Amino acid sequence: MVIKLGILGISEGNGHPYSFSAIINGYSDTGLKNSGWPVIYNYVRQKDLADFGIEGAKVTHAWTQDREITKRLCTASLIPNMIEKWEDMIGQIDAVIIARDDYETHFSMAMPFLGAGGFVFVDKPLALNVEELKEFHPFLENGQLMSCSGMRYAGELDSIRSTIDEYGHINLVRCTAPNSWEKYGVHMLDAIFNIVPSRPVSVMMLGANHTSAAITMNDGSLLQIDCLGRSPAKFSVEIWGSNKSGKWEISDNFTMFRRTLWHFINSVRNKKVIIPPRLTIDIMRILIAGRVSKHEQRQILLDEIQV
């Protein structure tokens, strides 16, 4: 049986509806070229045809806030059904991908699908509102809801994920990303918490011209994340352990997105929780704690953010 997927978008600066749909369905070269997303077109067209498609799944329905954008999306990513109202997808699809990172809209769009028993993937970050996270929590627990950054599955980090024990005691992890703490800090949090076993205790925003967060871990190590605002779109991870150290640059969007979608579709097929629910919640708590720390200019214990 084919799992029918709907895709909802779009938010400013985020082309995930195009890339996600193309990875699952394949794409029209002319359609994607004319979509207005040249970066996506350029990295997608470098892939072999065998890299496209996830067995047993198709994006069959699409909606965006703008009919013309929806039309371009459907043409680019071979989506047969263009929906006028996103609510009309309920009952017509098996699962929905909310492929927009304006987190303020996530709750209102996800809950009708979840309440109807559907499966939902929400683009990062899931929510930065404690009450919304509390209502999302049961759906994370029962496997209906999945949310993460694709960096959780970055191919460049495969080697460190499989050899982290060789690094000894981790003393320092340092990450850099462009843009904002809320939308891009989560990239690095998902990447790191799929590598290290330690867990966050507190967050302190540092004085700098950009957003710089110092996250104290329960083993005494430090995770520092610098979101550099308007800067080159580069993501890096550095890890210093008692035995060895390493540095990685992350740039392969296609692989991380394909893996993310594969895991979501697998979770729908097998009705299985993929990411520990508490981890998803804790990453959101770190983002919230960072905002509070910046506002109150003090260290925030994660226990202060009760979800």
Disulfide bonds with the S-S distance in Angstrom:
none
